[in-house]
Amino acid sequence: MRLLAGAIILTIALAIASLFVGVSDVSLGTLLSSGPEDRATQVLLISRIPRTLAIILSGAAMAVAGLVMQMVVRNRFVEPSTAGTTEAASLGFLVATIFVPAWPLMGKMLIAASFALAGTALFLRILKAVPLRDTLLVPLVGIMLGGIIGAVTTFFAYRFELLPSLLAWNMGDFSGILRGRYELLWIGLLCTILAYVAADRFTVAGMGKDFTTNLGLNYQRVMVLGLVIVSLVSAVVLVSVGSIPFLGLIIPNLVSLMVGDNMRRTVPWVAVMGAGFVLACDILGRILRAPYEIPISVVVGVIGSMVFLYLLLRTRPNAT
């Protein structure tokens, strides 16, 4: 508990630091000397606070979604961006943009979530049909499926002249987050809470269908619940801030190395570390090329890919 409390304190410190990092002069001194209508206060209320909340919500939700997917698929190298889920959500968002452009963002998010659910179900169906002798083949199948879905999405985006929009969706970036443009991410918080409530069921389901059935649980219902959580989180984060790769893969694995595989115990750790990791990467992206900003997907992608390679090399001797 002390370590978790320390992680929470560190995440809070990063959140406070995030409020004062940026091009506009927002500091404690300027805030104390300015009124509610002055620029510093307005920037804090309209941009910095919503951005920090969006970072925390998306980081925690995506990390927990990765943990849920790993439990459902029973593979440590799977998460929405390595299972075709994110690409399927992007295809759904494109379909909504083409056919129902006047719909509110909530309606488009639900379409994206439906496509994400269908893409994840297709991924699981392919896994049943393919003989897998190595755990590393599972994310390889997901990456190939994601590549196919991504190619289809790019083709239709090109035909309907929506390539710039597709690029914006796939490039995770918090610079455009303002008050009124991040509130859908609270759905991700609800999904995170739901994952914690059902943590024991996911832990049992991660031991296999026969074991789950023998304990009196409905394996299919647990699977559907997990897929719905992953799909909703993927869609909400995609339509709000874009794609954030590797987050749902590296954080659950690092937490597993520290505190084990009991999901009831690991969900708070994963949520806190996911939020803290994205906060740190976002601050780094704002500092490295100030006053310009490196998109969060680039920073997380670079760091996440290095951690992913470390995890692969670390577990590879045990797989042979």
C-alpha positions as CSV (number, residue, x, y, z in Angstrom):
1,M,0.0,0.0,0.0
2,R,2.9,2.4,0.7
3,L,4.2,1.9,-2.8
4,L,0.8,2.5,-4.3
5,A,0.4,5.6,-2.2
6,G,3.8,6.8,-3.4
7,A,2.7,6.2,-7.1
8,I,-0.5,8.2,-6.5
9,I,1.5,11.0,-5.0
10,L,3.9,11.0,-7.9
11,T,1.0,11.0,-10.4
12,I,-0.6,14.0,-8.6
13,A,2.7,15.8,-8.7
14,L,3.0,15.2,-12.4
15,A,-0.6,16.4,-12.9
16,I,0.2,19.6,-11.1
17,A,3.3,20.1,-13.1
18,S,1.3,19.5,-16.3
19,L,-0.9,22.5,-15.5
20,F,2.1,24.9,-15.6
21,V,4.0,23.5,-18.7
22,G,3.2,25.1,-22.0
23,V,3.7,28.1,-24.3
24,S,1.4,30.5,-22.4
25,D,2.7,32.0,-19.2
26,V,0.7,30.2,-16.6
27,S,2.4,30.1,-13.2
28,L,1.4,30.4,-9.6
29,G,2.5,34.0,-9.5
30,T,0.6,35.0,-12.6
31,L,-2.5,33.2,-11.3
32,L,-2.4,34.9,-7.9
33,S,-1.9,38.4,-9.5
34,S,-4.6,38.0,-12.2
35,G,-8.4,38.1,-12.2
36,P,-10.9,35.5,-13.4
37,E,-11.1,37.2,-16.8
38,D,-7.3,37.5,-17.4
39,R,-5.4,35.3,-19.9
40,A,-3.6,33.1,-17.4
41,T,-6.7,32.1,-15.6
42,Q,-8.7,31.5,-18.8
43,V,-5.9,29.3,-20.2
44,L,-5.8,27.3,-17.0
45,L,-9.6,26.8,-17.0
46,I,-10.2,26.3,-20.7
47,S,-7.0,24.4,-21.7
48,R,-4.7,23.2,-19.0
49,I,-7.1,21.6,-16.6
50,P,-9.2,19.8,-19.3
51,R,-6.0,18.6,-20.9
52,T,-4.6,17.2,-17.7
53,L,-7.9,15.5,-16.9
54,A,-7.9,14.0,-20.4
55,I,-4.4,12.7,-20.0
56,I,-5.3,11.1,-16.7
57,L,-8.5,9.5,-17.9
58,S,-7.2,8.2,-21.2
59,G,-3.9,6.9,-19.7
60,A,-5.7,5.0,-16.9
61,A,-8.5,3.7,-19.2
62,M,-6.2,2.5,-21.9
63,A,-3.9,0.8,-19.5
64,V,-6.8,-1.0,-17.8
65,A,-8.3,-1.9,-21.2
66,G,-4.9,-3.6,-22.1
67,L,-5.0,-5.5,-18.8
68,V,-8.6,-6.7,-19.5
69,M,-7.7,-7.8,-23.0
70,Q,-4.6,-9.7,-21.8
71,M,-6.8,-11.6,-19.3
72,V,-9.5,-12.3,-22.0
73,V,-7.0,-13.5,-24.6
74,R,-4.7,-15.1,-22.0
75,N,-1.6,-13.5,-23.6
76,R,0.7,-10.9,-22.2
77,F,1.6,-9.4,-25.5
78,V,-1.9,-8.3,-26.6
79,E,-3.5,-4.9,-26.3
80,P,-5.9,-2.9,-28.5
81,S,-3.2,-1.6,-30.8
82,T,-1.8,-5.2,-31.3
83,A,-5.1,-6.9,-31.8
84,G,-6.7,-4.8,-34.5
85,T,-9.1,-3.2,-32.1
86,T,-7.8,0.4,-32.5
87,E,-7.8,0.0,-36.3
88,A,-11.3,-1.3,-36.3
89,A,-12.5,1.6,-34.2
90,S,-10.8,4.0,-36.7
91,L,-12.6,2.3,-39.6
92,G,-15.9,2.7,-37.7
93,F,-15.2,6.3,-37.1
94,L,-14.5,6.8,-40.8
95,V,-17.8,5.0,-41.7
96,A,-19.7,7.3,-39.3
97,T,-17.9,10.4,-40.8
98,I,-18.8,9.4,-44.3
99,F,-22.4,8.2,-43.9
100,V,-23.7,10.2,-40.9
101,P,-21.5,13.3,-40.7
102,A,-24.2,15.3,-38.8
103,W,-24.4,12.9,-35.9
104,P,-23.1,14.1,-32.5
105,L,-19.7,12.8,-31.4
106,M,-21.4,10.4,-29.0
107,G,-23.2,8.6,-31.9
108,K,-20.0,8.4,-33.9
109,M,-18.2,7.0,-30.8
110,L,-20.8,4.2,-30.5
111,I,-20.3,3.3,-34.1
112,A,-16.6,3.2,-33.6
113,A,-17.1,1.0,-30.5
114,S,-19.3,-1.4,-32.5
115,F,-16.6,-1.8,-35.1
116,A,-13.9,-2.2,-32.4
117,L,-16.0,-4.9,-30.8
118,A,-16.4,-6.7,-34.2
119,G,-12.7,-6.4,-35.0
120,T,-11.8,-7.8,-31.6
121,A,-14.2,-10.7,-32.0
122,L,-12.7,-11.4,-35.4
123,F,-9.3,-11.5,-33.9
124,L,-10.4,-14.0,-31.3
125,R,-12.1,-16.1,-34.0
126,I,-8.9,-16.2,-36.0
127,L,-6.9,-17.3,-33.0
128,K,-9.2,-20.3,-32.6
129,A,-8.6,-21.3,-36.2
130,V,-4.8,-20.8,-36.2
131,P,-2.6,-23.4,-34.4
132,L,-0.5,-21.2,-32.1
133,R,2.7,-22.9,-30.8
134,D,4.3,-19.7,-29.6
135,T,2.9,-16.9,-27.5
136,L,4.6,-14.4,-29.7
137,L,2.4,-15.5,-32.7
138,V,-0.7,-14.1,-31.0
139,P,0.3,-10.4,-31.2
140,L,1.8,-11.1,-34.7
141,V,-1.7,-12.3,-35.9
142,G,-3.2,-9.1,-34.3
143,I,-0.7,-6.8,-36.0
144,M,-1.4,-8.4,-39.4
145,L,-5.1,-8.1,-38.9
146,G,-4.7,-4.5,-37.8
147,G,-2.6,-3.9,-40.9
148,I,-5.3,-5.3,-43.2
149,I,-8.0,-3.2,-41.5
150,G,-5.8,-0.2,-41.6
151,A,-5.2,-0.6,-45.3
152,V,-9.0,-0.8,-46.0
153,T,-9.5,2.3,-43.9
154,T,-6.8,4.2,-45.7
155,F,-8.3,3.2,-49.1
156,F,-11.7,4.5,-48.3
157,A,-10.3,7.6,-46.6
158,Y,-8.4,8.3,-49.9
159,R,-11.5,7.7,-52.0
160,F,-13.6,10.1,-49.9
161,E,-10.7,12.7,-49.4
162,L,-10.5,12.1,-45.7
163,L,-6.8,11.2,-45.4
164,P,-6.0,14.3,-43.3
165,S,-8.8,13.4,-40.9
166,L,-7.6,9.8,-40.7
167,L,-4.1,11.0,-39.9
168,A,-5.4,13.2,-37.1
169,W,-7.3,10.3,-35.6
170,N,-4.3,8.0,-35.7
171,M,-2.0,10.6,-34.3
172,G,-2.6,10.8,-30.6
173,D,-2.3,14.4,-29.5
174,F,-3.6,16.4,-26.5
175,S,-2.8,19.8,-27.8
176,G,-6.4,20.2,-29.2
177,I,-8.1,19.3,-25.9
178,L,-10.2,22.1,-24.6
179,R,-13.2,22.4,-22.2
180,G,-16.1,20.7,-23.9
181,R,-14.0,18.4,-26.1
182,Y,-12.8,15.8,-23.6
183,E,-15.9,14.9,-21.6
184,L,-16.5,11.6,-23.4
185,L,-13.4,10.3,-21.6
186,W,-15.4,10.0,-18.4
187,I,-16.9,7.0,-20.1
188,G,-13.4,5.5,-19.9
189,L,-13.4,6.1,-16.1
190,L,-16.7,4.2,-15.8
191,C,-15.3,1.3,-17.8
192,T,-12.2,1.3,-15.5
193,I,-14.5,1.1,-12.4
194,L,-16.5,-1.7,-14.1
195,A,-13.2,-3.6,-14.8
196,Y,-12.3,-3.3,-11.1
197,V,-15.7,-4.5,-10.0
198,A,-15.5,-7.5,-12.3
199,A,-11.8,-8.1,-11.6
200,D,-12.2,-11.5,-9.9
201,R,-14.3,-12.8,-12.8
202,F,-11.6,-11.7,-15.3
203,T,-8.9,-13.4,-13.2
204,V,-10.8,-16.6,-13.2
205,A,-11.6,-16.3,-17.0
206,G,-7.9,-15.9,-17.6
207,M,-7.4,-19.5,-16.3
208,G,-9.4,-21.0,-19.2
209,K,-13.0,-21.8,-20.2
210,D,-13.1,-25.2,-18.4
211,F,-11.8,-23.8,-15.1
212,T,-14.2,-20.9,-15.3
213,T,-17.2,-23.1,-16.0
214,N,-16.3,-25.5,-13.2
215,L,-16.4,-22.6,-10.7
216,G,-19.9,-21.8,-11.9
217,L,-19.2,-18.7,-13.9
218,N,-20.6,-18.0,-17.4
219,Y,-17.4,-17.8,-19.5
220,Q,-19.1,-16.3,-22.5
221,R,-20.6,-13.5,-20.5
222,V,-17.3,-12.6,-18.9
223,M,-15.7,-12.6,-22.3
224,V,-18.4,-10.3,-23.8
225,L,-18.1,-7.9,-20.8
226,G,-14.3,-7.7,-21.3
227,L,-14.7,-7.1,-25.0
228,V,-17.3,-4.4,-24.4
229,I,-15.0,-2.6,-22.0
230,V,-12.0,-2.8,-24.3
231,S,-14.1,-1.6,-27.3
232,L,-15.7,1.3,-25.5
233,V,-12.4,2.5,-24.1
234,S,-10.6,2.2,-27.5
235,A,-13.4,4.1,-29.3
236,V,-13.6,6.9,-26.6
237,V,-9.9,7.5,-26.6
238,L,-9.7,7.4,-30.4
239,V,-12.4,10.0,-31.0
240,S,-11.2,12.2,-28.2
241,V,-7.4,12.2,-28.4
242,G,-6.4,9.7,-31.1
243,S,-4.4,6.5,-30.9
244,I,-1.9,5.9,-28.1
245,P,0.2,2.8,-29.0
246,F,1.7,0.2,-26.6
247,L,0.3,1.8,-23.5
248,G,-2.1,-1.1,-22.7
249,L,0.8,-3.5,-23.3
250,I,3.7,-2.2,-21.3
251,I,2.0,-0.9,-18.1
252,P,0.1,-4.2,-17.2
253,N,3.3,-6.2,-17.9
254,L,5.4,-3.9,-15.7
255,V,2.8,-4.0,-12.9
256,S,2.6,-7.8,-13.2
257,L,6.4,-8.0,-12.6
258,M,6.0,-5.9,-9.4
259,V,2.7,-7.2,-7.8
260,G,1.7,-10.3,-9.6
261,D,-1.3,-11.4,-11.7
262,N,-4.2,-11.0,-9.3
263,M,-6.4,-8.5,-11.2
264,R,-8.2,-7.2,-8.1
265,R,-4.8,-6.1,-6.8
266,T,-3.3,-4.9,-10.1
267,V,-6.2,-2.7,-11.5
268,P,-5.4,0.3,-9.2
269,W,-1.7,-0.1,-9.9
270,V,-2.3,-0.2,-13.7
271,A,-4.7,2.8,-13.6
272,V,-2.3,4.9,-11.6
273,M,0.8,4.0,-13.5
274,G,-1.0,4.4,-16.9
275,A,-2.0,7.9,-15.9
276,G,1.4,8.8,-14.6
277,F,3.2,7.4,-17.6
278,V,1.1,9.4,-20.1
279,L,1.5,12.5,-17.9
280,A,5.3,12.1,-17.9
281,C,5.4,11.5,-21.7
282,D,3.1,14.5,-22.4
283,I,5.3,16.8,-20.3
284,L,8.4,15.4,-22.0
285,G,6.8,16.0,-25.4
286,R,6.1,19.7,-24.5
287,I,9.6,20.3,-23.2
288,L,11.9,18.6,-25.7
289,R,11.1,21.0,-28.6
290,A,9.5,23.9,-26.8
291,P,7.7,26.0,-27.9
292,Y,6.7,23.2,-30.3
293,E,5.1,20.0,-29.1
294,I,5.8,16.4,-30.0
295,P,2.5,14.4,-30.2
296,I,1.9,12.0,-27.4
297,S,1.6,9.0,-29.8
298,V,5.2,9.6,-30.9
299,V,6.7,9.8,-27.4
300,V,4.7,6.9,-26.0
301,G,5.4,4.9,-29.2
302,V,9.2,5.4,-28.9
303,I,9.4,4.6,-25.2
304,G,6.7,1.9,-25.4
305,S,8.5,0.1,-28.3
306,M,11.7,0.0,-26.4
307,V,10.0,-1.5,-23.3
308,F,8.1,-3.9,-25.6
309,L,11.4,-5.2,-27.0
310,Y,12.8,-5.6,-23.5
311,L,9.8,-7.6,-22.5
312,L,10.1,-9.8,-25.6
313,L,13.8,-10.4,-25.0
314,R,13.2,-11.0,-21.3
315,T,10.5,-13.7,-21.8
316,R,11.9,-15.3,-25.0
317,P,14.2,-17.7,-23.2
318,N,11.3,-19.0,-21.2
319,A,9.2,-19.6,-24.3
320,T,11.7,-22.0,-25.9
